[in-house]
């Protein structure tokens, strides 16, 4: 026996024009099957259609399309609950009444006209004719009972009416415009009969309305806002929704992501901005490692290495390119001015991709970012490890300790781990957005792997959340997220490490220990993003609390799931292990967002 699925019906005309035959949304029993990848693909095709027609003002967002579809499927779910829990024969009796009032043949003509305008996917794909579909019976997975497909199509007809009456749905009306059906007088008459019929049926929902009035509640509460309607459903129908609530929260988060990502012109007017919440701070605790006698007394001088070496070359009128070429006079000067620490920015081997991206964008002399790294080896152009050892010894003779950056959050997009350990990173097999393209230059010099920056970065029309990695031996394609703190654009020359991966966390800690064995002072770049609450906020949000990084709400985790994957604070483990194994190392953290203490 077939299972009865409800679908979000899309106009056949639009499907034809967009060459789109997939199912966007369907519901079966207690599960919403919202195909967000298909939604994004369809959104792209539909916007291309609007562009082709010179109607760019009608372009739609995937988040709004997703929200509309979720509302439609929640309505289907409510109808199923009504049949299961309140009035099992309600739709059967309704259909029988309509057959009696208007004649079965006329009702079937109306249902077939509806299916011609808004065919089920199986009918559109020509797997079955509309007449055959209408004659079949299937099991309603929600109730476990047999259900005529005539009843299913009638339910779709009811929701089509509601969709056309919903002001928040109007931007998408091309998908479900019923103007042709409106020319059929029977379409109007049956709608009036349907509304009158449900007035005679048991009330339903928290406000004890008849079914049709209940389905209109979100629209009455928030006529023009899809997000407002989802919020209403979440607030007032939560007890009915059960597990569907999570899908609803993901829909809200997807809209939030798009609202945050949109670049709006500054046209004046009032701006609504909620204060950041620190309600979880009361759950945090302090447990600092003990300081050695010298640590509180450090006076640190910061030097960007490449800039400093250039300045020294000018000052001393000779080429000074390596660490071991730094004159003793400069170290004496630092000592005499009271500095006891020298923080060298840009020591490590940097990403080729980072440099190449800048060159492609018109800056031929640019160096790679000091925070987009290949690996933790002293850069060869600075003289490598021998040159560092030379400088370290000369500094130590003057009471100066060397300090280095460590970048725990990410690597360069062509870093050694991207090549050898892609599983260490936050990845996805499917491209997050169908409009992304990766046709530019291969930014990896290792023959084993190719990496590609998203094309729209070069034209400065977008800043994608990910880049493309291709295994040149197997042909495997993955998309790795760029580093991102959620405050602006992604760091486009980086690859984001997945700190829910225990193996990746341990690998980062081992790199920290490597740095600690060579530098008594370590400054951790962007350390605050690796606090548990920010790993959660950015990459694995709680359902209903996403929105900081586009598409990450699709990877939402419950509190128990998140804590199971990351039971302890990453920095707690780092501090404890350094205190045990490297007690003479001063750890400094870059921190803001009220985490400075």
C-alpha positions as CSV (number, residue, x, y, z in Angstrom):
1,X,0.0,0.0,0.0
2,X,1.3,3.5,-0.9
3,X,2.0,6.1,1.8
4,X,0.1,9.3,1.6
5,X,2.4,12.4,1.3
6,X,1.3,16.0,1.4
7,X,3.3,18.3,-0.8
8,X,3.8,22.0,-1.3
9,X,2.3,22.3,-4.7
10,X,4.0,24.6,-7.2
11,X,2.4,25.9,-10.3
12,X,3.0,23.7,-13.4
13,X,3.7,26.8,-15.4
14,X,6.5,27.9,-13.0
15,X,7.9,24.4,-13.0
16,X,8.0,24.4,-16.8
17,X,9.7,27.8,-17.0
18,X,12.2,26.9,-14.3
19,X,12.8,23.3,-15.5
20,X,12.3,22.1,-12.0
21,X,10.7,18.8,-11.2
22,X,11.8,18.1,-7.6
23,X,9.7,18.2,-4.4
24,X,10.4,21.3,-2.3
25,X,8.5,20.3,0.8
26,X,6.5,17.2,1.8
27,X,5.2,15.9,5.0
28,X,4.5,12.3,6.0
29,X,3.3,11.5,9.5
30,X,5.4,13.3,12.1
31,X,8.3,14.2,9.8
32,X,8.7,17.3,7.7
33,X,10.9,16.6,4.7
34,X,12.1,20.2,3.8
35,X,14.6,19.9,1.1
36,X,16.6,23.1,1.7
37,X,19.1,22.2,-1.0
38,X,16.2,21.9,-3.5
39,X,14.7,25.2,-2.1
40,X,18.0,27.1,-2.8
41,X,18.2,25.6,-6.3
42,X,14.6,26.5,-7.0
43,X,15.1,30.0,-5.6
44,X,18.1,30.5,-7.9
45,X,16.1,29.3,-10.9
46,X,13.1,31.4,-10.0
47,X,15.2,34.5,-9.6
48,X,16.9,33.8,-13.0
49,X,13.3,33.7,-14.4
50,X,12.5,37.0,-12.8
51,X,15.7,38.5,-14.2
52,X,14.9,37.2,-17.7
53,X,11.5,38.8,-17.5
54,X,13.0,42.1,-16.3
55,X,11.4,41.7,-12.9
56,X,14.4,41.9,-10.6
57,X,12.3,43.6,-8.0
58,X,10.5,40.3,-7.5
59,X,13.6,38.3,-6.6
60,X,13.0,36.1,-3.5
61,X,15.2,34.7,-0.8
62,X,15.7,31.0,0.0
63,X,15.0,31.7,3.7
64,X,11.6,33.3,3.0
65,X,10.7,30.5,0.5
66,X,11.7,28.0,3.1
67,X,9.6,29.7,5.7
68,X,6.5,29.8,3.5
69,X,6.9,26.1,2.7
70,X,7.2,25.2,6.4
71,X,4.1,27.1,7.2
72,X,2.2,25.2,4.5
73,X,3.5,21.9,5.8
74,X,2.7,22.8,9.4
75,X,-0.8,23.5,8.3
76,X,-0.9,20.0,6.7
77,X,0.3,18.6,10.0
78,X,-2.4,20.4,11.9
79,X,-5.0,18.9,9.5
80,X,-3.6,15.5,10.2
81,X,-3.8,16.0,14.0
82,X,-7.4,17.2,13.6
83,X,-8.3,14.0,11.7
84,X,-6.4,11.8,14.1
85,X,-7.4,13.3,17.4
86,X,-10.6,15.2,16.9
87,X,-12.7,14.1,13.9
88,X,-11.3,11.0,12.0
89,X,-14.1,11.2,9.3
90,X,-14.1,15.0,8.9
91,X,-12.6,15.1,5.4
92,X,-14.4,12.0,4.3
93,X,-17.7,13.5,5.4
94,X,-16.8,16.9,3.8
95,X,-16.0,15.3,0.5
96,X,-19.3,13.3,0.6
97,X,-21.2,16.5,1.4
98,X,-19.6,18.3,-1.6
99,X,-20.4,15.3,-3.8
100,X,-24.0,15.5,-2.7
101,X,-24.3,19.3,-3.1
102,X,-22.5,19.7,-6.4
103,X,-22.2,16.2,-7.8
104,X,-19.3,13.8,-7.7
105,X,-18.5,14.3,-11.4
106,X,-18.3,18.1,-10.9
107,X,-16.1,17.9,-7.8
108,X,-13.8,15.5,-9.7
109,X,-13.5,18.0,-12.5
110,X,-12.6,20.7,-10.0
111,X,-10.0,18.5,-8.4
112,X,-8.5,17.5,-11.8
113,X,-8.4,21.2,-12.8
114,X,-6.5,21.9,-9.5
115,X,-4.1,19.0,-10.3
116,X,-3.6,20.3,-13.9
117,X,-2.6,23.7,-12.4
118,X,-0.7,22.4,-9.4
119,X,0.3,18.8,-10.1
120,X,1.8,16.4,-7.5
121,X,5.4,15.7,-8.3
122,X,4.6,12.1,-9.4
123,X,2.0,13.5,-11.9
124,X,4.3,16.3,-13.1
125,X,7.1,13.7,-13.7
126,X,4.5,11.7,-15.7
127,X,4.9,8.6,-13.5
128,X,1.1,8.5,-13.2
129,X,-1.8,10.4,-14.7
130,X,-4.0,12.8,-12.7
131,X,-7.0,10.6,-13.2
132,X,-5.1,7.5,-11.9
133,X,-3.7,9.5,-9.0
134,X,-7.2,10.7,-8.0
135,X,-8.6,7.1,-8.1
136,X,-6.0,5.6,-5.8
137,X,-6.0,5.0,-2.0
138,X,-3.0,5.4,0.3
139,X,-2.1,5.0,3.9
140,X,-2.2,8.2,5.9
141,X,1.1,7.8,7.8
142,X,-0.1,10.2,10.5
143,X,-3.2,8.3,11.4
144,X,-2.3,4.9,10.1
145,X,-5.6,4.7,8.2
146,X,-6.4,4.4,4.5
147,X,-7.2,7.6,2.8
148,X,-8.6,8.3,-0.7
149,X,-6.4,10.6,-2.8
150,X,-9.5,12.6,-3.4
151,X,-9.3,13.7,0.2
152,X,-5.7,14.5,0.0
153,X,-6.2,16.7,-3.1
154,X,-9.1,18.4,-1.4
155,X,-6.8,19.2,1.6
156,X,-4.3,20.7,-0.9
157,X,-7.1,22.8,-2.4
158,X,-8.0,24.1,1.0
159,X,-4.4,25.2,1.7
160,X,-4.2,26.8,-1.7
161,X,-7.1,29.1,-0.7
162,X,-5.3,29.9,2.5
163,X,-2.0,30.6,0.7
164,X,-3.7,33.0,-1.7
165,X,-5.3,34.8,1.3
166,X,-2.1,35.2,3.2
167,X,-0.5,38.7,2.7
168,X,2.9,37.4,3.7
169,X,2.8,34.9,0.9
170,X,2.1,37.5,-1.8
171,X,5.8,37.9,-2.9
172,X,5.6,34.2,-3.9
173,X,2.2,34.2,-5.5
174,X,3.6,33.2,-8.9
175,X,4.0,29.8,-7.3
176,X,0.4,29.3,-6.3
177,X,-1.6,31.9,-8.0
178,X,-5.2,30.6,-8.3
179,X,-6.6,33.2,-10.7
180,X,-7.5,30.5,-13.3
181,X,-9.3,28.5,-10.7
182,X,-11.1,31.7,-9.6
183,X,-12.8,31.7,-13.0
184,X,-14.5,28.5,-12.1
185,X,-17.6,29.3,-10.0
186,X,-17.5,25.9,-8.3
187,X,-14.1,26.8,-6.8
188,X,-15.7,29.7,-4.9
189,X,-18.8,27.8,-4.0
190,X,-16.9,24.9,-2.6
191,X,-14.7,27.2,-0.5
192,X,-17.8,28.8,1.1
193,X,-19.2,25.3,1.7
194,X,-15.9,24.1,3.2
195,X,-15.7,27.1,5.7
196,X,-19.4,26.5,6.7
197,X,-18.8,22.8,7.1
198,X,-15.9,23.2,9.6
199,X,-18.0,25.5,11.7
200,X,-20.0,22.4,12.5
201,X,-17.0,20.3,13.5
202,X,-15.2,20.1,16.8
203,X,-13.0,23.0,17.8
204,X,-9.2,22.6,17.7
205,X,-6.1,24.2,19.0
206,X,-5.2,26.3,22.0
207,X,-7.8,28.9,21.2
208,X,-10.6,26.4,20.5
209,X,-11.3,27.6,17.0
210,X,-12.7,25.7,14.1
211,X,-10.0,24.2,11.9
212,X,-10.1,26.9,9.2
213,X,-10.1,29.7,11.7
214,X,-7.2,28.0,13.5
215,X,-5.2,27.9,10.4
216,X,-5.7,31.6,9.9
217,X,-4.5,32.5,13.4
218,X,-0.8,33.1,12.4
219,X,-1.9,35.3,9.5
220,X,-4.2,37.4,11.8
221,X,-1.4,37.8,14.3
222,X,1.3,38.8,11.8
223,X,-0.3,39.4,8.4
224,X,2.8,40.5,6.5
225,X,5.7,38.8,8.2
226,X,6.6,35.1,7.6
227,X,9.0,35.2,10.5
228,X,6.2,36.6,12.6
229,X,3.9,33.8,11.6
230,X,6.6,31.2,12.4
231,X,7.0,32.9,15.8
232,X,3.3,32.7,16.4
233,X,3.2,29.0,15.5
234,X,6.3,28.4,17.8
235,X,4.7,30.3,20.7
236,X,1.1,29.0,20.6
237,X,1.2,25.7,18.8
238,X,4.4,24.3,20.5
239,X,2.4,21.6,22.4
240,X,0.9,20.4,19.1
241,X,4.1,20.4,17.1
242,X,6.3,18.1,19.1
243,X,9.4,17.2,17.1
244,X,8.3,19.4,14.2
245,X,9.3,22.4,16.4
246,X,12.9,21.9,15.6
247,X,12.3,22.2,11.8
248,X,10.3,25.4,12.6
249,X,13.2,26.8,14.5
250,X,15.6,26.0,11.7
251,X,13.3,28.0,9.4
252,X,13.4,31.0,11.7
253,X,17.2,30.7,11.9
254,X,17.5,30.6,8.1
255,X,15.6,33.9,7.8
256,X,17.8,35.4,10.6
257,X,21.0,34.3,8.7
258,X,19.8,36.1,5.6
259,X,18.8,39.2,7.5
260,X,22.3,39.4,9.0
261,X,24.1,38.6,5.7
262,X,22.2,41.3,3.8
263,X,24.1,44.5,3.0
264,X,21.6,47.3,3.4
265,X,22.4,50.9,2.3
266,X,22.5,53.5,5.0
267,X,19.3,55.4,4.3
268,X,18.8,56.9,7.8
269,X,15.9,56.2,10.1
270,X,15.7,54.2,13.2
271,X,17.6,50.9,13.7
272,X,16.5,48.2,16.1
273,X,19.4,46.5,17.9
274,X,19.0,44.2,20.8
275,X,21.7,44.2,23.5
276,X,23.9,41.2,23.6
277,X,23.0,38.7,26.3
278,X,25.5,37.5,28.8
279,X,23.0,35.5,30.8
280,X,25.3,32.4,30.8
281,X,28.2,34.2,32.4
282,X,27.0,33.2,35.8
283,X,27.7,29.6,34.9
284,X,31.4,30.3,34.1
285,X,34.2,30.0,36.5
286,X,37.8,31.2,36.9
287,X,40.7,28.9,37.5
288,X,43.9,30.6,36.4
289,X,47.2,28.7,36.3
290,X,49.8,30.1,38.7
291,X,52.1,32.8,37.4
292,X,55.9,32.4,37.5
293,X,57.7,35.3,39.1
294,X,58.6,36.9,35.8
295,X,55.2,36.8,34.1
296,X,53.4,39.8,35.7
297,X,56.5,41.9,35.0
298,X,56.7,41.4,31.2
299,X,57.0,44.5,29.2
300,X,56.2,43.4,25.6
301,X,57.3,45.0,22.3
302,X,55.3,43.9,19.3
303,X,57.0,43.8,15.9
304,X,55.5,42.8,12.5
305,X,58.6,40.9,11.3
306,X,58.6,41.7,7.6
307,X,57.9,45.4,8.3
308,X,60.6,45.5,11.0
309,X,63.2,43.9,8.8
310,X,62.4,46.4,6.0
311,X,62.8,49.3,8.4
312,X,66.1,47.9,9.7
313,X,67.4,47.5,6.2
314,X,66.7,51.2,5.6
315,X,68.1,52.2,9.0
316,X,71.4,50.3,8.6
317,X,71.7,50.7,4.9
318,X,72.1,46.9,4.2
319,X,69.9,44.0,3.4
320,X,68.4,42.6,6.6
321,X,66.0,39.8,5.6
322,X,66.5,37.1,8.2
323,X,66.0,36.8,12.0
324,X,69.7,36.1,12.5
325,X,70.6,39.3,10.7
326,X,68.8,41.6,13.2
327,X,71.6,43.8,14.6
328,X,72.6,43.4,18.3
329,X,72.2,47.2,18.5
330,X,68.5,46.8,18.1
331,X,68.3,44.2,20.8
332,X,70.4,46.5,23.1
333,X,68.0,49.3,22.4
334,X,65.0,47.2,23.4
335,X,66.8,46.1,26.6
336,X,67.8,49.6,27.5
337,X,64.2,50.9,27.0
338,X,63.0,48.3,29.5
339,X,61.4,45.7,27.3
340,X,61.6,42.1,28.6
341,X,59.5,40.5,25.8
342,X,59.6,40.7,22.0
343,X,56.5,39.6,20.2
344,X,57.3,38.7,16.6
345,X,54.3,38.8,14.3
346,X,54.5,36.7,11.2
347,X,57.1,34.1,12.0
348,X,55.4,31.1,10.6
349,X,55.3,29.7,7.1
350,X,52.4,31.5,5.5
351,X,49.7,30.4,3.0
352,X,50.5,30.6,-0.7
353,X,46.8,31.0,-1.3
354,X,46.5,34.1,0.9
355,X,49.3,35.9,-1.1
356,X,48.0,34.8,-4.4
357,X,44.4,36.0,-3.7
358,X,45.9,39.5,-3.0
359,X,47.9,39.4,-6.2
360,X,44.9,38.4,-8.3
361,X,43.0,41.3,-6.8
362,X,45.6,43.8,-7.9
363,X,48.2,43.9,-5.1
364,X,51.3,42.3,-6.7
365,X,53.6,43.1,-3.8
366,X,51.4,41.9,-1.0
367,X,52.5,39.3,1.5
368,X,50.2,36.6,2.8
369,X,48.3,37.2,6.0
370,X,50.3,36.4,9.1
371,X,47.2,34.6,10.4
372,X,46.7,32.3,7.3
373,X,49.3,29.6,7.9
374,X,50.7,26.6,6.1
375,X,52.1,25.1,9.2
376,X,54.1,25.8,12.3
377,X,57.5,26.0,10.8
378,X,59.6,29.2,10.9
379,X,59.3,30.7,7.4
380,X,62.3,29.9,5.2
381,X,62.5,33.5,4.0
382,X,63.2,34.5,7.6
383,X,66.0,31.9,7.9
384,X,64.0,29.0,9.4
385,X,64.6,27.5,12.8
386,X,68.4,28.1,12.8
387,X,67.9,31.8,12.4
388,X,65.3,31.8,15.2
389,X,67.6,30.0,17.5
390,X,70.3,32.6,16.8
391,X,67.9,35.4,17.6
392,X,66.5,33.7,20.7
393,X,70.0,33.2,22.2
394,X,71.0,36.8,21.6
395,X,67.7,38.1,23.1
396,X,68.0,35.8,26.2
397,X,71.5,37.3,26.8
398,X,69.7,40.6,27.2
399,X,66.9,39.3,29.4
400,X,64.4,39.4,26.6
401,X,62.0,36.5,26.0
402,X,60.6,35.8,22.6
403,X,56.8,35.7,22.0
404,X,54.9,34.2,19.1
405,X,51.4,34.1,17.7
406,X,49.5,30.9,17.6
407,X,46.4,30.7,15.5
408,X,44.2,27.8,16.9
409,X,40.9,28.6,15.2
410,X,41.9,28.0,11.6
411,X,44.7,27.4,9.0
412,X,45.3,28.8,5.6
413,X,42.9,27.5,3.0
414,X,45.8,25.6,1.4
415,X,47.4,24.7,4.8
416,X,49.1,21.3,5.4
417,X,46.0,20.0,7.3
418,X,43.7,20.9,4.4
419,X,45.8,18.7,2.2
420,X,46.4,15.8,4.7
421,X,43.6,16.0,7.2
422,X,40.5,17.5,5.6
423,X,38.4,15.8,8.3
424,X,39.8,18.3,10.8
425,X,37.7,21.0,9.3
426,X,34.0,22.1,9.2
427,X,32.9,20.8,5.8
428,X,29.9,19.9,3.7
429,X,29.5,17.6,0.7
430,X,26.9,19.9,-0.9
431,X,27.7,23.4,-2.0
432,X,25.8,25.6,0.5
433,X,24.4,27.9,-2.1
434,X,23.7,27.0,-5.8
435,X,24.8,30.4,-7.0
436,X,28.3,29.7,-5.8
437,X,30.8,28.9,-8.5
438,X,34.5,27.9,-8.3
439,X,36.0,28.3,-11.8
440,X,39.0,30.4,-10.8
441,X,42.7,29.6,-10.3
442,X,43.8,26.6,-8.3
443,X,45.3,28.2,-5.1
444,X,47.1,25.1,-3.9
445,X,50.7,24.3,-4.9
446,X,50.5,20.7,-3.7
447,X,49.6,18.3,-6.6
448,X,47.5,16.1,-4.3
449,X,44.8,18.7,-3.8
450,X,43.2,21.7,-5.5
451,X,41.5,24.5,-3.7
452,X,39.3,27.2,-5.2
453,X,38.1,30.5,-3.8
454,X,34.4,31.3,-4.8
455,X,34.3,33.4,-7.9
456,X,32.2,36.3,-6.6
457,X,35.0,37.2,-4.2
458,X,37.2,38.3,-7.2
459,X,34.4,40.5,-8.6
460,X,33.6,41.8,-5.1
461,X,30.0,40.9,-5.4
462,X,29.9,38.3,-2.6
463,X,32.0,36.8,0.1
464,X,31.2,33.1,0.3
465,X,31.2,31.2,3.6
466,X,33.3,28.3,2.1
467,X,35.8,27.3,-0.5
468,X,36.1,24.2,-2.7
469,X,38.6,21.4,-2.1
470,X,39.2,18.7,-4.7
471,X,41.2,15.6,-4.0
472,X,43.1,15.2,-7.3
473,X,43.7,11.5,-6.7
474,X,40.1,10.4,-6.0
475,X,38.1,13.3,-7.5
476,X,36.3,13.8,-4.2
477,X,34.9,17.3,-3.7
478,X,34.2,18.9,-0.4
479,X,33.4,22.5,0.7
480,X,35.3,23.8,3.7
481,X,34.0,26.7,5.7
482,X,36.2,29.8,6.0
483,X,37.2,31.0,9.5
484,X,34.5,33.4,10.7
485,X,33.7,35.3,13.9
486,X,30.1,36.1,12.8
487,X,30.7,39.9,13.0
488,X,31.2,40.5,9.3
489,X,32.7,38.8,6.3
490,X,34.4,35.4,6.4
491,X,38.2,35.3,6.5
492,X,38.4,34.2,2.9
493,X,42.0,32.9,3.0
494,X,41.4,30.5,5.9
495,X,39.9,27.1,6.7
496,X,37.8,26.7,9.9
497,X,38.9,23.8,12.2
498,X,36.0,21.8,13.7
499,X,36.4,21.8,17.5
500,X,33.6,19.2,17.9
501,X,36.1,16.8,16.4
502,X,38.1,15.4,19.3
503,X,41.0,14.4,17.0
504,X,41.2,17.9,15.6
505,X,41.2,19.4,19.1
506,X,44.1,17.2,20.1
507,X,46.0,18.1,17.0
508,X,45.6,21.8,17.8
509,X,46.8,21.2,21.3
510,X,49.9,19.4,20.1
511,X,50.7,22.4,17.9
512,X,50.3,24.6,20.9
513,X,52.7,22.5,22.8
514,X,55.1,22.7,19.9
515,X,55.0,26.5,20.0
516,X,55.3,26.4,23.8
517,X,58.5,24.4,23.5
518,X,60.0,27.2,21.4
519,X,58.5,30.4,22.9
520,X,58.0,31.2,26.6
521,X,55.2,33.7,25.6
522,X,52.4,32.7,23.3
523,X,49.7,35.1,22.1
524,X,46.6,33.2,20.9
525,X,44.9,34.9,17.9
526,X,41.1,35.3,18.3
527,X,41.1,33.1,21.3
528,X,37.5,34.1,22.3
529,X,36.0,32.3,19.3
530,X,37.0,29.0,20.9
531,X,35.0,29.5,24.1
532,X,32.3,26.9,24.1
533,X,29.5,29.4,23.9
534,X,31.0,31.0,20.8
535,X,31.8,27.7,19.1
536,X,28.1,26.9,19.7
537,X,26.8,30.3,18.6
538,X,28.8,30.4,15.4
539,X,29.0,26.8,14.2
540,X,26.5,24.5,16.0
541,X,23.7,26.8,17.3
542,X,20.9,25.7,19.4
543,X,17.7,25.3,17.3
544,X,16.0,28.7,17.2
545,X,19.2,30.6,18.1
546,X,21.1,30.5,14.8
547,X,21.8,33.3,12.3
548,X,25.4,34.3,12.9
549,X,26.9,32.4,9.9
550,X,24.9,31.5,6.8
551,X,23.7,27.9,6.5
552,X,25.0,26.8,10.0
553,X,21.5,26.7,11.4
554,X,21.1,23.6,9.3
555,X,23.7,22.0,11.6
556,X,21.9,23.0,14.9
557,X,22.5,20.8,17.9
558,X,20.6,20.4,21.2
559,X,22.4,21.3,24.4
560,X,22.9,17.6,25.2
561,X,24.3,16.8,21.7
562,X,26.7,19.8,21.8
563,X,27.9,19.0,25.3
564,X,28.4,15.4,24.4
565,X,30.7,16.4,21.5
566,X,32.5,19.1,23.4
567,X,32.2,18.3,27.2
568,X,34.9,20.7,28.4
569,X,36.1,24.2,27.6
570,X,39.0,23.9,25.1
571,X,40.9,26.6,26.9
572,X,40.5,24.9,30.2
573,X,42.3,21.8,28.8
574,X,45.0,23.9,27.1
575,X,45.8,25.9,30.3
576,X,45.8,22.8,32.5
577,X,48.1,20.8,30.2
578,X,50.5,23.8,29.7
579,X,50.6,24.3,33.5
580,X,51.6,20.6,33.9
581,X,54.0,20.2,30.9
582,X,55.1,23.7,30.1
583,X,54.8,25.6,33.4
584,X,57.2,28.4,32.4
585,X,55.0,29.5,29.5
586,X,53.0,32.7,29.6
587,X,49.7,32.3,27.7
588,X,48.1,35.5,26.4
589,X,44.6,35.4,24.7
590,X,43.2,37.9,22.3
591,X,39.7,38.4,23.7
592,X,36.8,40.8,23.4
593,X,33.0,40.4,23.5
594,X,33.2,41.1,27.2
595,X,35.5,38.2,27.7
596,X,38.6,40.2,28.5
597,X,38.6,39.1,32.1
